[in-house]
Amino acid sequence: MRSLRTSFTRFRNHPGKVCLGLLGLLLVLMILSICVGAVPVSLKAVVDALLHGENVSVSGRIVLYSRLPRTCGSVLAGAALAVSGVIIQSVMANPLAAPHIIGVNSGAGFGAILCCAFFPYLVNLIPVAAFLGALAATLVVLLFAQRTGASRITLVLAGVAISGLFSAGIDTIIMLVPDALTGYTDFRVGGLNGVTMAKILPAAVLIGISMIAAFSMSPQMDVLSLGSETAQSLGLSVRPARLALLILAAAMAGASVSFCGLVGFVGLIVPHVMRSLVGEDSLPLMAASALGGAILLTLCDLLARTIASPYEISVGIVLDYIGAPFFLWLLVHQRGERAHD
């Protein structure tokens, strides 16, 4: 255990090398994700598909219309959810916070369902609607925290209640408008089956803009992590900075939910692991978390497609099997830390 901690300490001194290692691992997983599945595809067929477009074999069409969009979706959603988790944990000073735990994912799902029910032909509006729903959930949790001075556990429980409220809203709309969302089960559990490039593109634009803005605000995040009073004394306008960061977190989580469903635990697991590798500084932590989130979701999607082949398990189920024990361990770990304080 001591040697493991020493290794982590060494990693913290070289965050650039950690990110390069993560990038290499991600590229390997992306190649495997495209090549491996119910129908194996050779690397040559992948290259031919990318070079020659639609004028390819059946294997090439599998790459272009199934494997490639799915891989791009897992990378995009994993990176966005992980960075969103970093922001939420930092701004709320709560290591137990994550997009799906405090209701952000459910709020995004509610916004997406509303858009599908009332504007079924405006598909490009779904990421925006999901963002607005995620933002609403985030602001409610933030307001609750500011008004009550709630403890970390109480804040998580409030998030669970808000998540349940939005989930009830989703169920209500599905009952009233059964055609509001095709493949609702996959959306509720979280999955990437049937994802297309056209579906990903609007979300990718919103995620890209939000992530650039979040990286540019890393100095403000570092100051906020010192506490509200200290940040205020250093000249930072705490409320506007906190609100801006939460809006960015909601945009990334909401846009991800719009095409991958209510995927959980990425924004909880990845930031904790990456803090052990690169430390607490916001810029390297967000960069490493973006890569780590992409790795985790791509790996889980690969397992979901191959572990019971030719049948497929939803990626959300695989994540739940990994994330639920991690969350329980984290609760025990946090309680142990408070007992020592």
KAJOGI-V415950 format. One record per backbone hydrogen bond with DSSP energy under -1.0 kcal/mol. CO is the residue of the C=O (numbers start at 1). NH is the residue of the N-H. If there is no record, write none. Layout:
((CO	NH) (CO	NH))
This chain:
((1	5) (2	6) (3	7) (4	8) (5	9) (6	10) (7	11) (8	12) (11	14) (14	18) (15	19) (16	20) (17	21) (18	22) (19	23) (20	24) (21	25) (22	26) (23	27) (24	28) (25	29) (26	30) (27	31) (28	32) (29	33) (30	34) (31	35) (32	36) (35	41) (42	46) (43	47) (44	48) (45	49) (46	50) (47	51) (48	52) (49	53) (52	55) (54	56) (57	61) (58	62) (59	63) (60	64) (61	65) (62	66) (62	67) (63	68) (66	70) (67	71) (68	72) (69	73) (70	74) (71	75) (72	76) (73	77) (74	78) (75	79) (76	80) (77	81) (78	82) (79	83) (80	84) (81	85) (82	86) (83	87) (84	88) (85	89) (86	90) (87	91) (88	92) (89	94) (94	97) (98	102) (99	104) (99	105) (103	107) (104	108) (105	109) (106	110) (107	111) (108	112) (109	113) (110	114) (111	115) (112	116) (113	117) (114	118) (115	119) (119	122) (121	123) (122	125) (123	126) (125	129) (126	130) (127	131) (128	132) (129	133) (130	134) (131	135) (132	136) (133	137) (134	138) (135	139) (136	140) (137	141) (138	142) (139	143) (140	144) (141	145) (142	146) (143	147) (144	148) (145	149) (151	155) (152	156) (153	157) (154	158) (155	159) (156	160) (157	161) (158	162) (159	163) (160	164) (161	165) (162	166) (163	167) (164	168) (165	169) (166	170) (167	171) (168	172) (169	173) (170	174) (171	175) (172	176) (173	177) (177	180) (183	187) (184	188) (185	189) (186	190) (187	262) (190	316) (192	195) (196	200) (197	201) (200	204) (201	205) (202	206) (203	207) (204	208) (205	209) (206	210) (207	211) (208	212) (209	213) (210	214) (211	215) (212	216) (213	217) (215	218) (217	221) (218	222) (219	223) (220	224) (221	225) (223	226) (224	227) (227	231) (228	232) (229	233) (230	234) (231	236) (232	235) (236	238) (237	241) (238	242) (239	243) (240	244) (241	245) (242	246) (243	247) (244	248) (245	249) (246	250) (247	251) (248	252) (249	253) (250	254) (251	255) (252	256) (253	257) (254	258) (256	259) (256	260) (257	261) (260	191) (261	263) (265	269) (266	270) (269	273) (270	274) (271	275) (272	276) (274	278) (275	279) (281	285) (282	286) (283	287) (284	288) (285	289) (286	290) (287	291) (288	292) (289	293) (290	294) (291	295) (292	296) (293	297) (294	298) (295	299) (296	300) (297	301) (298	302) (299	303) (300	304) (301	305) (302	306) (303	307) (304	313) (306	309) (308	311) (314	318) (315	319) (316	320) (317	321) (318	322) (319	323) (320	324) (322	326) (323	327) (324	328) (325	329) (326	330) (327	331) (328	332) (329	333) (330	334) (331	335) (332	336) (333	337) (334	338) (335	339) (336	340) (337	341))
